[in-house]
Amino acid sequence: MKLNSNFIKEPMLIHLAIRNFINYILLNAYSANSAGFYNGKSGIALCLFEIARVFDDETLEDKAFELLQEALVLSDKNKIIDFENGLSGVGFVLLYLIENRFLDADFKELFGEQENFIRSEISKTIDFSEKDLPLVYFAVLVSRFQNSLEYSFMKGNILNKVGELLEKKLDEFDSPHSNVIKSDVLNNFEFYLKVCLRCKDYTVPVSLVEKYMQLFRQGKIAAGFATGYYLEQTTLNLQQPDITAVAQTIMENAAQNIYPHLLTLSQRIDLLYLSSRDDQRYQKQISPLEKDLFDTDDAQYEKKIIQSIPFRRLIAGYGFGLARLLLYWVYMENKRNRRDCSRFNYLF
């Protein structure tokens, strides 16, 4: 991956910017009132653990551990299971840290009671919706960590229910009496494909993909780069070369119409991560997106980064804020040094 020239020629500049963002996160992280992964303390803690490893910084690692402890205390008080703010996000972070040797701990000892509560709540749920999709990330790690058939069933059940719901909503696109918000359905379809790709033992329903492609070919919906990417990967697994070819065309066309200044910070990072999987093919798109994120020559650099975070989103957080940017920087460092980057598939 060809990195921004500042990153190569002036590493101290980018390190200074990273350190400034770390300080900002530390000043604001403790005021976060959520324990969860996207919007709370556990997501920020994961970021700090990753950064501490890059800098070999024991003090920063201690801060990350303190923040994780706070997240555990919060999660014990607030019994909601969602991924963004609640228990499953905290559990995911714990499993990620243990699996990747950031933390030497016993998951059951630290999180056994909360994990039992999550499992109980999921098993009692009959109708899953798109908002439940992130629970699959937690189920994937638990099923692998504990070799749990129960969680394997749960993640399949969630994906089946959401797939059926999405297909039904796509069917309503032609109805004049439909109440579905098309942009929401398309965003959820994209995220559904992304989540499914993390489940090696799950196959996306062919009927759902075909229904989406029917609407696309009729010119009733548009698709962006990320949807094209996930569709390409999905149809490779389904062995549907005709749809794979269409997905690749979607990616090529979308890549010609990327305008960084119109994207939020998290959108730019996610696009960069996907395009970097084939950095020779998409170098033309990578360069402006990357420059926008790491142009430390710009006197307004840090201000512009902050301004690219959506209003009322946690600036320090992983979901939309600075923690996500720093994790992408860690990914770049790992890739540049030819280290294993497979764990980042769960973060972007």
C-alpha positions in Angstrom: 0.0 0.0 0.0 1.4 3.3 -1.0 1.1 5.7 2.0 0.9 9.4 2.1 4.3 11.0 1.7 4.1 12.6 5.1 3.8 9.2 6.7 6.9 8.0 5.0 9.2 11.1 4.9 8.0 12.8 8.0 7.0 10.1 10.5 7.4 12.4 13.4 4.7 14.7 12.1 2.2 11.9 11.9 3.3 10.6 15.2 2.8 14.0 16.8 -0.7 14.2 15.3 -1.5 10.7 16.6 -0.2 11.6 20.1 -2.4 14.7 20.0 -5.5 12.6 19.2 -4.5 10.1 21.9 -4.4 13.0 24.4 -7.8 14.2 23.2 -9.3 10.7 23.6 -7.8 10.3 27.1 -9.3 13.7 28.2 -12.8 12.8 26.9 -13.0 9.0 27.3 -13.7 8.9 31.0 -16.8 11.1 30.5 -18.4 8.6 28.1 -21.5 7.2 29.7 -21.8 4.1 27.6 -19.9 0.8 28.0 -20.4 -0.4 24.5 -18.1 -0.9 21.5 -19.3 1.8 19.0 -20.2 4.6 21.4 -18.5 3.8 24.7 -15.5 3.0 26.8 -14.8 -0.5 25.7 -14.3 0.6 22.0 -12.0 3.3 23.1 -10.1 0.9 25.3 -9.6 -1.5 22.4 -8.1 1.4 20.4 -5.7 2.4 23.2 -4.5 -1.2 23.6 -3.7 -1.4 19.9 -1.9 2.0 19.9 0.0 1.1 23.0 1.4 -2.0 21.3 2.6 0.1 18.3 4.4 2.6 20.6 5.4 0.0 23.2 3.8 2.3 25.7 3.1 0.7 29.1 1.5 3.9 30.5 -1.0 4.0 27.6 -1.7 0.3 28.1 -2.5 0.9 31.8 -4.9 3.7 30.7 -6.6 1.3 28.3 -6.9 -1.3 31.1 -8.4 1.3 33.4 -10.9 2.3 30.8 -11.8 -1.4 30.2 -12.4 -1.9 33.9 -14.8 1.1 33.9 -16.6 -0.4 30.9 -17.0 -3.7 32.8 -18.4 -1.8 35.9 -20.8 0.1 33.7 -22.0 -3.0 31.8 -22.7 -4.7 35.1 -25.1 -1.9 36.0 -26.8 -1.3 32.6 -28.4 -4.5 31.4 -28.8 -3.9 27.7 -27.3 -6.3 25.3 -26.9 -4.2 22.1 -23.5 -3.9 20.5 -23.2 -0.2 20.1 -23.8 0.7 23.8 -24.3 -2.4 25.7 -23.1 -5.8 26.9 -22.4 -7.6 23.6 -20.0 -4.8 22.6 -18.1 -5.1 25.8 -18.0 -8.9 25.5 -16.7 -8.6 21.9 -13.9 -6.3 23.0 -12.9 -8.7 25.8 -12.8 -11.6 23.4 -10.9 -9.6 20.8 -8.3 -8.5 23.4 -7.9 -12.0 24.8 -7.7 -13.7 21.4 -5.1 -11.3 20.2 -3.0 -11.4 23.4 -3.6 -7.9 24.5 -5.1 -9.2 27.7 -4.2 -12.3 29.8 -7.6 -13.0 31.4 -10.3 -15.6 31.8 -13.3 -14.6 29.8 -15.8 -16.6 31.9 -14.4 -15.2 35.1 -14.6 -11.6 33.9 -17.8 -11.7 31.9 -19.5 -15.0 32.7 -22.6 -13.5 34.4 -23.1 -10.9 31.6 -22.5 -13.5 28.9 -25.2 -15.7 30.4 -27.6 -12.8 30.4 -26.8 -12.0 26.7 -27.4 -15.6 25.7 -30.7 -15.7 27.7 -31.9 -12.5 26.0 -31.0 -13.7 22.5 -32.6 -17.1 23.0 -35.9 -15.4 24.2 -36.0 -13.2 21.1 -38.4 -14.4 18.3 -38.3 -11.5 15.8 -34.8 -10.1 15.0 -34.4 -7.0 13.0 -31.5 -5.2 11.2 -30.5 -3.5 14.5 -29.6 -6.9 15.9 -27.1 -7.7 13.1 -24.0 -6.5 15.2 -24.9 -9.2 17.8 -23.6 -11.7 15.2 -20.0 -10.3 15.7 -20.2 -11.2 19.4 -21.7 -14.6 18.6 -18.9 -15.3 16.1 -16.2 -14.7 18.6 -17.9 -16.6 21.4 -18.7 -19.6 19.3 -15.0 -19.7 18.2 -13.7 -19.1 21.7 -15.9 -21.6 23.4 -16.6 -23.9 20.5 -20.3 -23.2 21.2 -22.9 -24.8 18.9 -25.6 -22.7 20.7 -24.0 -19.5 19.5 -23.6 -20.9 16.0 -27.3 -21.5 15.9 -28.0 -18.1 17.3 -26.0 -16.2 14.7 -27.6 -18.3 11.9 -31.1 -17.5 13.3 -30.4 -13.8 13.4 -29.0 -13.8 9.8 -31.9 -15.9 8.5 -34.6 -13.6 10.1 -32.9 -10.4 8.9 -32.4 -11.9 5.4 -36.1 -12.7 5.2 -37.0 -9.2 6.4 -34.7 -7.5 3.9 -36.1 -9.6 1.0 -39.6 -8.7 2.0 -38.7 -5.0 2.1 -37.0 -5.2 -1.3 -40.2 -6.7 -2.6 -42.0 -3.6 -1.4 -39.9 -1.2 -3.4 -42.4 -1.3 -6.3 -45.4 -0.8 -4.1 -47.0 2.6 -4.1 -48.3 2.0 -0.5 -44.9 0.9 0.9 -43.7 2.5 4.1 -40.1 1.4 3.7 -37.4 4.0 3.6 -35.3 2.8 0.6 -32.0 4.3 1.8 -32.3 2.5 5.1 -33.1 -0.8 3.4 -30.1 -0.5 1.1 -27.7 0.5 3.9 -29.0 -2.5 6.0 -28.6 -4.8 3.0 -24.9 -3.6 2.6 -24.3 -4.2 6.3 -26.0 -7.6 6.2 -23.6 -8.8 3.5 -20.7 -7.5 5.5 -21.7 -9.4 8.6 -22.4 -12.5 6.6 -18.9 -12.5 5.3 -17.6 -12.8 8.9 -19.5 -16.1 9.2 -17.6 -18.7 7.2 -20.3 -21.3 7.8 -23.2 -19.2 6.6 -24.5 -18.8 3.1 -26.4 -15.7 2.0 -29.8 -16.7 0.5 -29.5 -16.7 -3.3 -33.1 -15.3 -3.6 -32.1 -12.2 -1.6 -29.1 -11.5 -3.9 -31.2 -12.1 -7.0 -34.0 -9.8 -5.8 -31.4 -7.0 -5.2 -29.8 -7.6 -8.6 -33.2 -7.5 -10.3 -33.9 -4.0 -8.8 -30.4 -2.9 -9.7 -30.7 -4.0 -13.3 -34.1 -2.3 -13.6 -32.4 1.0 -12.5 -34.6 1.2 -9.4 -31.7 1.4 -7.0 -28.1 2.6 -7.0 -25.1 1.0 -5.3 -21.9 2.4 -3.9 -18.4 1.0 -3.6 -18.9 -0.8 -0.3 -22.0 -2.6 -1.5 -20.2 -3.6 -4.7 -17.3 -5.0 -2.7 -19.4 -7.1 -0.3 -21.6 -8.2 -3.2 -18.5 -9.3 -5.1 -17.2 -11.3 -2.1 -20.6 -12.8 -1.5 -21.2 -14.0 -5.0 -17.7 -15.4 -5.3 -18.7 -17.7 -2.4 -22.1 -18.4 -4.1 -20.2 -19.1 -7.4 -22.4 -16.7 -9.4 -19.9 -15.2 -11.9 -22.5 -13.1 -13.7 -23.4 -11.2 -10.6 -19.8 -11.1 -9.5 -19.0 -9.3 -12.8 -21.8 -6.8 -12.2 -20.5 -6.2 -8.6 -17.0 -5.5 -10.0 -18.5 -3.0 -12.4 -20.4 -1.3 -9.5 -17.0 -0.9 -7.7 -15.3 0.5 -10.8 -18.0 3.0 -11.4 -18.4 4.0 -7.8 -14.6 4.4 -7.4 -14.7 7.2 -10.1 -17.2 9.2 -8.0 -15.7 9.4 -4.5 -15.5 12.9 -3.1 -13.7 12.8 0.2 -14.9 16.2 1.4 -18.5 14.9 1.3 -17.8 11.9 3.5 -17.7 11.6 7.2 -14.6 10.4 9.0 -15.9 6.9 9.4 -17.0 6.7 5.8 -13.6 7.7 4.5 -11.8 5.2 6.8 -14.1 2.3 5.8 -13.7 3.1 2.1 -9.9 3.3 2.5 -9.9 -0.1 4.3 -11.9 -1.8 1.5 -9.9 -0.2 -1.3 -6.6 -1.0 0.4 -7.5 -4.7 0.0 -6.6 -4.2 -3.7 -4.4 -1.2 -3.4 -2.9 -1.5 -6.9 -6.3 -1.5 -8.5 -7.6 1.5 -6.5 -4.5 3.6 -5.9 -6.1 6.6 -7.7 -8.9 6.5 -5.1 -6.7 5.7 -2.1 -4.3 8.7 -2.5 -6.9 11.6 -2.0 -8.7 9.7 0.7 -5.5 9.0 2.6 -4.1 12.5 2.1 -7.3 13.9 3.6 -6.8 11.7 6.7 -3.1 12.3 7.2 -2.2 15.6 5.7 -0.3 17.0 8.7 1.1 19.8 6.5 -2.3 21.5 6.7 -2.4 23.9 9.6 -6.1 23.1 10.0 -5.5 19.3 9.9 -6.8 18.4 13.4 -9.7 20.8 13.2 -10.8 19.3 9.9 -10.7 15.8 11.3 -12.9 16.8 14.2 -15.3 18.6 11.9 -15.7 15.4 9.8 -17.2 13.6 12.8 -21.0 13.8 12.7 -22.8 16.1 15.1 -23.8 14.6 18.4 -21.5 11.6 17.9 -18.9 10.7 20.5 -15.7 12.4 19.2 -13.4 10.1 21.0 -15.4 7.0 20.1 -14.8 4.0 17.8 -18.1 4.2 15.9 -17.6 7.6 14.3 -14.7 9.3 16.0 -11.0 9.5 16.6 -10.6 5.9 18.0 -11.6 4.6 14.5 -9.0 6.9 12.8 -6.2 5.7 15.2 -7.2 2.0 14.6 -6.9 2.6 10.9 -3.5 4.0 11.4 -2.5 0.9 13.4 -3.8 -1.2 10.6 -1.6 0.7 8.1 1.4 0.2 10.4 0.8 -3.5 10.5 0.4 -3.7 6.8 3.5 -1.6 6.1 5.5 -3.9 8.3 3.9 -7.0 6.7 2.3 -8.2 10.0 -0.9 -10.2 10.1 -3.9 -7.9 9.6 -6.7 -10.4 9.6 -8.1 -9.2 13.0 -8.9 -5.9 11.5 -11.7 -7.5 9.4 -13.8 -7.3 12.6 -13.1 -3.6 13.1 -13.8 -2.0 9.7 
